[in-house]
Amino acid sequence: MSANELNAEQLVTDLKCVVRDSEELLQASAGAVGAEADSLRKRLSETLAAAKATYRHFEDGALDGVKAADKVIRDHPYHSVAVAFGVGLLLGVLVVRK
């Protein structure tokens, strides 16, 4: 996995935690009364909806990327191995070189 994929995966995991924690906070504050509590719940609900939409967007994009990569590798297995070998060789030469 590349660093970009790991960052995207971490972002999705973090968004899941934010959504879960926000839902718990929203349920816990259901008993609070007053205009300020209503305003807080409304703002929290809007933020939660935005976070859910962002999470779905990243998840869909990640799944599309994985499916596309899988299709290319399955369609061209020898080319994929050759490219991976070439990139590994190039990185090895660059790392060893001083």
Secondary structure, 3 states (H helix, E strand, C coil): CCHHHHHHHHHHHHHHHHHHHHHHHHHHHHHCCCHHHHHHHHHHHHHHHHHHHHHHHHHHHHHHHHHHHHHHHHHCHHHHHHHHHHHHHHHHHHHHCC
